[in-house]
Amino acid sequence: MNALASNALEEVCVLIAAQLDMLEVAEPFTPNQLCEFQFRAERIKVLCEELEQMNASELMAESLESVA
């Protein structure tokens, strides 16, 4: 795993931990908390898509190397 992927994975873990912390609170979200939650959810989605793309590119490179 390259540094970029490692950093993205680390950020995903931090964001997920923050999401879980918010869900542990028994009170309803304030509008500000809801916006923060939605922002983190979207960021997690984007980072996971980037990680999937990196993985696909890595797998393609490995496949091409094995054929050559």
PEWOWO-V174415 format. One record per residue. N is the residue number from 0. RES is the residue in one letter. SS is DSSP state (alpha for helix, beta for strand, coil for the rest). PHI is phi as a letter, one per 40 degrees, with the letter a starting at -180 (999 if undefined). PSI is psi as a letter, one per 30 degrees, with the letter a starting at -180 (999 if undefined). Layout:
# PEWOWO-V174415
n=(N | N)
res=(RES | RES)
ss=(SS | SS)
phi=(PHI | PHI)
psi=(PSI | PSI)
This chain:
# PEWOWO-V174415
n=(0 | 1 | 2 | 3 | 4 | 5 | 6 | 7 | 8 | 9 | 10 | 11 | 12 | 13 | 14 | 15 | 16 | 17 | 18 | 19 | 20 | 21 | 22 | 23 | 24 | 25 | 26 | 27 | 28 | 29 | 30 | 31 | 32 | 33 | 34 | 35 | 36 | 37 | 38 | 39 | 40 | 41 | 42 | 43 | 44 | 45 | 46 | 47 | 48 | 49 | 50 | 51 | 52 | 53 | 54 | 55 | 56 | 57 | 58 | 59 | 60 | 61 | 62 | 63 | 64 | 65 | 66 | 67)
res=(M | N | A | L | A | S | N | A | L | E | E | V | C | V | L | I | A | A | Q | L | D | M | L | E | V | A | E | P | F | T | P | N | Q | L | C | E | F | Q | F | R | A | E | R | I | K | V | L | C | E | E | L | E | Q | M | N | A | S | E | L | M | A | E | S | L | E | S | V | A)
ss=(coil | coil | alpha | alpha | alpha | alpha | alpha | alpha | alpha | alpha | alpha | alpha | alpha | alpha | alpha | alpha | alpha | alpha | alpha | alpha | alpha | alpha | alpha | coil | coil | coil | coil | coil | coil | coil | alpha | alpha | alpha | alpha | alpha | alpha | alpha | alpha | alpha | alpha | alpha | alpha | alpha | alpha | alpha | alpha | alpha | alpha | alpha | alpha | alpha | alpha | alpha | alpha | alpha | alpha | alpha | alpha | alpha | alpha | alpha | alpha | alpha | alpha | alpha | alpha | alpha | coil)
phi=(999 | c | c | c | c | c | c | c | c | c | c | d | c | c | c | c | c | c | c | c | c | c | c | c | c | c | c | c | c | c | d | c | c | c | c | c | c | c | c | c | c | c | c | c | d | c | c | c | c | c | c | c | c | c | c | c | c | c | c | c | c | c | c | c | c | c | c | c)
psi=(k | l | e | e | e | e | e | e | e | e | e | e | e | e | e | e | e | e | e | e | e | e | f | f | k | f | l | l | k | l | e | e | e | e | e | e | e | e | e | e | e | e | e | e | e | e | e | e | e | e | e | e | e | e | e | e | e | e | e | e | e | e | e | e | e | f | e | 999)
